[in-house]
């Protein structure tokens, strides 16, 4: 299955750096992404018009070392902080095949990425009855 992420243009480094900065108190058009990464809880919703750069932003976020750094800060808040952080990503693609534009495709893709990163989880997921 061709991956949507491969066809998303790479953003110039300075273009999307704002996502990792604290929003100004007076003009707070978004919640702090960094605080959300560090504290978790709920969904960080990103929306916009078609072709406004949502996928480019998501690719930038998912590839950026600042994201992993802050997710590891979040992970360290847990009692069992020896856990390994595993991330997965999926980019819906309206022009793609059914798996690229469906919730089933989303779940299959994320499951594959997680199990590929943590192969020791496979027996528990596919345990025989």
Secondary structure, DSSP 4 states (H G I P E B T S, - for coil): ---GGGGSPPPPTTTSGGGGSPPPSSS--S--HHHHHHH--S------STTSSHHHHHHHHHH-HHHHHHHHHHHTTSTTTTSPP--------TTS-GGGSSHHHHHHHHHHHHHHH-GGGHHHHT---
